[in-house]
Amino acid sequence: MQKKTRFTALALLAIMMLAIMGSVVAQDDVTITVWSWRTEDEDAYNEIFAVYEAANPGVTVEFVPFVNTDYNNILATGLTGEGGPDVVQLRAYGSLQPLIEAGQLLPLDDLSTLENFTPAILKGSQGIQDGHIYGVPFGVQALGAFYNVGIFEELGVSEPETWEDFIAILDAAAAAGYIPLANPAKDSWMLPILHDAVAAPRYGGPEFEAAVLAGETNFNDPNYVASIAVLQDLQPYLPPDVVGVAYNDARTLFITGMSPIFIGGSFEIGFWQSEAPDIEVGMFMVPPPPDSLAGSFVPSWMDGSYGVNALTDSPEAALALVEWMGTQEFGQLFTDKIHQISPATGVVSSDPLLAEFAAGMTEHPASYLLLVNFRYGDPSGTTVLGNELQRLFLGEVTPEEVAAALQTGMEQWFVPANTE
């Protein structure tokens, strides 16, 4: 009887220990939900987060992407109550401010891996009023000219070193029956991209940026006006009735070989590779137009970051995840699997085209001016310039009037540093 009692007691003790251990495991197990606007990256992110899960037993990362155009509204709702995400993909610069002002994001200033990013990159996830960092940057985009290597060989031309070389290529392409530049104008957001990729040297790039932010000049500056006129000079090389040509139409012109050049962002690389794998694509910096104030630039911007929902049920686990997303390990996985430029130090792209953009951005740096600095109010700089450049191509306004409209729009909310 005594042995039976002892056995029963031990059995009960074992059951209790198993229950306690099970409770500990249940407490340690956590699922971190990550929301994103990148449906096309779902498989790649699942592979990336599998690496994190393997190194952090008990942690599951659930990547939940939404349609790009719906994301802002979905995120605004999801951050206000239960059932929302733990970690969120955040758009950069001014797009971030409403979430910060609503207190919906945790400050991340104490994360050690923020040291892997430059101040210029961190600016995109910084609160404009309080100066805190609210997101760990995941990607950066850069501007340049893509070209079809086969068509260049057919035309007997090579990457241009001067503006005269560039115009000669455009003339040769037109003479051979091609549309020299595939760029669109119906989707107005592409027009400021074209402007900065082509004409930043004409207005002065970083030097003008510093002057306009300090209030030492404005967008009515003759050099900025002249930079707008550069696009007017290039209009004959764009598709006919360019204001009716949409973004996807323009990309089709390039991948079908109807146009040898598409000026745009490094974010196009994945599209070229998936939709036109048989086309060898190169890139070059557009040489400075006549009377430029500086040499060639590769304008760039921080594309977005990952932040933590202030209402998350798992703040420690969520903070640990975004801290890892600031490491070289995550940056390398991001670059290798999503084929975009990581802003983290030490990351090297194995894709030669992406590596060329990254090198150009490092060696010839400039901000994508209106996106980086003039998206903090309404109207935004890119919106005004895009709409006005459409009107320029329709012959409704002059470069001077485009610049004046931009300046008037920015005066509605922008306060230069020397007048604060």
N, C-alpha and C positions, 0 to 999 in steps of 0.2 A: 504493500500500500504506500509506503514511504517513497519507494522508487517511482511509483506511478505519479505521486504528487510532485516529486522533483521534476519528472519528465514534463508534466503539464505546465509547471512554472517556467521551465526553460522554453517550452514551445510558445507560451504566451509572451515571454520576453523577446523571443525571436520575431514574433509577429509584430510586436510593438516597435522593435528596431527597424523592421522593414517598412512599417508605416511611416516612421519618422524620416527614414532615408528617402522614401517616396515623396514625402512632403518637401524635403530639401530640394530634390530634383525638380519637382513641380515649380518651386519658387525660383530656382536658378534658370529654368527654361523660359525663354522670352522670345517673342516674335516682334521684330521691328519692321513696321510697314513704311516703305519709301514710295512717295508719290512723285511722278515725273510727267513731263509733256512729250516724252520721246518714245512713242509706241514702236518706232522702227529699231530701237536699241534694246528691246526687251530681252531677247536671247543673250545678247552680249552682257547685259547687266546681271542676268542670272548666273552666267559663268563667272563674272567678277565676284559677285557676292558669295558664290560657292567657296572661293578661296578664303574669304573672311570666316565663313561658317566652319570650315575645316580647322582653322586656327583658334576658333572660339566655340568649343562644344557647348551645346545648350542654347545657342543663339541662332535663330532663323531670321533671315532677311527676306521679306516679301516685297518684290518690286511691282508696283501698280502704276502702269502708264495710262494716260488719258489722251484723247485727241487734242492736239496742239491748240486749236482755236477755242476749245471749251475749258482749257486748263485753268485760266485765271479765275473764272467764276466758280469752278468746282473747288479750287483751293481756298478761295475766300470763304466759302461755306464750310469746308472741311476743318478749318482752323478755329471754328467758333464753338465746337461742342464735342460730344462723345462720338466715337466712330471715325475720327479723323486720323491723319497720318502721324507717325512719330518723327519721320525725317522727310523734308520736302525739298524738291528741286526749285530753286529760286531764280527768276530772271534778274538781270543785273541793273545797277545804277538806279534811275528814278523809279523803275517798276517795283523795286523792293520797298520803297518808302511807306506806302499805305499799310503794309503788314507790320512794319516796325512801329509806326505811330499808333497802331491799334494794340500794341503789346502782345502780338501773336507769335513772336519768335524769341528764343533764348539768346542772349549775348554769348559769343563764343571766344571772347578775348583771351581766355586762359588756356586755350588749346595749344599745346606745344608745336603742333605741325603747321600752324600759321606762319612759322618762321621759314617755311619752304616757299613762300610767295613774296614777291616784291610789293612795295607800297602801292605802285600803280595798278597791280592786279587786285589787291585787296580793296582798293577804292570802289570797285564794283559791288562789293557786299557790305559796304560801310554805311552806317546811319548818317545822313547828311547833317542832322542836328546834334546828336549825342556822340558821334565819332566811334561808336562801338562796332565791332565786326559781327555780322549775323549769318554769314555763310562761308563755307569752305569752298574755294573756287575749284571747279572741275574741268573747265575747258577755256580755251582762248581761240579766237578767230582772227585771221589776217587776210588782207586784200592783195590781189595781184591779177595778172592776166594769164589765163589758161590758153594754150594753143595746141592745135592739131599738128603733131610733128610730121605726119605724112603729107599734109597739104603744104606745109612750109617747104618740105623737100621738093615737092612738085613745082612750087613757085620759085625754087632756087634762092630762098631767103633764110636767114637765121635770126636768132633772138636780137632785137634791136638794142643798140647801145646809145643812140641819140634820138631825139624827137624826129629828126629828118629820116632816120632809118625806119622809125615806127610808121610815119606817113607813107613812106615808100612801100612798105609791106601792105598797108591798107589799099594803096593804089593798085598794086600788083594783084591783090585778091579781087578787087572790083573788076579789073580788066579781064581776069580769068572767069568771070561770071559768078563769083562767090559774093555773099553778103559779108563784108569785111569784119564787122563787129556784130555779134549775135544779141547784144544787150537789149532788154525790154524797157518799156516806159509805162505800160498800163498798170503794173504793180509799182506804185510810186516809191515803195520802200527800197527798191533797187537803184533809184536814181542818186541818192546821197552816197551809196556805195560806189557807183561809177564816178561820181564827182571826186571823192577823196582818193580813190585808186589812181585816177588820172591827174588830178589837178592840185593835190596837196602841196607839191613843190612850188606851184605858182603862187599860192597865198602864203607860203612860208612854213607850213607844218608846225612843229612844236614851238617855234618862236612866235608865230601868230597866236597859237593856242594860249601861251603864257600872257601875251599882251592883251588879248580879248578878255581873259578871265580877270586880269588886273584892272580892266577898265581903261587901258592905255589906247585902245582902238576898238572898233566895232565892225559889224559885218558890212557896213558901207565903205570900208577901207577899199581904195582903188585896186589893191592887189587881190582882195577877195572877189571883187567884181570881175576882175580879169580872169580869175580861176573859173568863174561861171561861164564866161565867154569861151573858154576852152571847150566846154561841152557843146556849145553852139557850133563851133568849128568842126566838131567830130560828127555832127548829126548826119551829114551826107553819107557817112560810112555805116550808120545804123540801119536796121531793117526799114523798109518803106512803111509809112504810116505807123511809126514806132509807138505812138501813144496807144495804139490798138493792139500791140504785141504784148502778150502776158508772159510772166516769168517762165512757166513751163513750156510755152511756145518757143521762147528764146533758147532754153536748154535743149529742146528738140532740134533746133537749127544747128546747134553745135554737135550733138551726138550723131546726127545723120549726115554730117559732112557738108552741110550747106553753108556753113560759116567756119572760118579757121580760128577765130578768137572769141573768147567769152571772158569778160572782165567781172570778177566777183570774189567771193570769199573762199577760204580753205574748206569751209563746210561742204563745198560741192564735190570734193574728191571722192567721197564714198559713192555719190550718185554716178559720177563718170565711170568708176570701176564696176559698178553693178549693172548699169544700163548700156555701157559702151566698152566692154572689156577688150575689144579688138582694136580700139583706137589708142595709139600712144599719145599721151597728153603730157605736155611740158608746161612750165610757167616762167614768166619773166616779170620784173618790175617795169612798169611803164616809164620810159625815160622822161626827164623833166621837160615840160613845154617851154617854148621861148620865153625869155625874161623871167624865168623862175628865180625865186629867192633862195632856193636850196636844192640839194640833189634829190635823187630818188628816195622814196619811202615805201615801207610796207606797213600801212596803217593797221592797227589791231585793237581788239577790245576783249575784255573778260566776258565770256558768253553766259556764265551762270554759276551758281554755287549750290551747296546743300546746307540747309539750316535745320534747326530742331524746333518742333511745335512746342510752344509754351505750355500746352495742355497735355503733353504726352504722359502716358501712364508709366513710362520706362525711361526717365531722363538720363540715368547713368548709362544704360545700354545704348541709347540714342546718341549721346555725346561721344561715347567710345567709338561708335561706328563712324561718325563724321570726322572724328580725329584721325581715324585710319584713312579716311578718304583724302586727307591732306598729305599722306606719305608718298614717297617715291614709288612704293610697291603699287598702290592704287593708281597713281598717275601712269605708270608703265602699262598696267593692264588696260586702263582707259584708252591710251593711245594705240595699243596693239589690237584691241578688239573693236573699238568704235571708230578708229581711224580719224581721230581729231587730235589737235595739239593740246597737251596737258601743260598748264602753267607751273607745275611743281618742279623744283630744281632737280637736276640729275636725270630727267626723263629724256630718252633718245628714241626717235621714231625710226622704225625699220623701213617705212614706206619712203622712197626717195623723194616723191613729190611733196609729201607732208614735211619731210625734213628740210626741203628747200624753202618752204614757207616759213618754217620755224627759224631757220638760219637768217633769212631775210628780215624777219621781224626783230631778231636780236641785233643784227648788224646795222639795220636802217630803221630804227624805231620811230613811230609816230602814233598818236591816238587817232582812232576814228572819231574825229572831232565832235560832231554833233551828237552822236550816240553817247559818248563817254561823259560829256560835260553839259549837254543841253536837253536831257530827258527828265529833268527834275520838276517840271512845271507843265502847264497847259497854256498854249500848244507846245508840243515838243519840237526841237530843232529839225529832226529828221522828217517829221510830218510836214512842216512848213516848206522846207526845201524840196521835198519830193513833189508836193503839189505844185509848187511854183515852177519847177523844172519841166513838169508836164506842160504847163502853159507856155514856157519858153519854146519847147519843141513844136507847139501848135502855132507859134508866131504871135501870141497874144501879149507877151511882155518882153522887156529887154533884160539883159544881165543886171543892169542897174536897178531895175524894178524888182527883180528876184531878190537881190541883196537887201533892198529896202524893206520888202515884205518880211524877210527873215529877221532883220533887226527889229522891226515893229513887233513881231510875234514874241521875240525873246524879251523885249522890254516889259512885257506883261507880267513877268515873274522873276527874271534873272537880275540879280544885284551884283555888280562887279566888286571885287575884293576891296578896292580903294574907296568905296562909298558905303561899306557896311557900318 
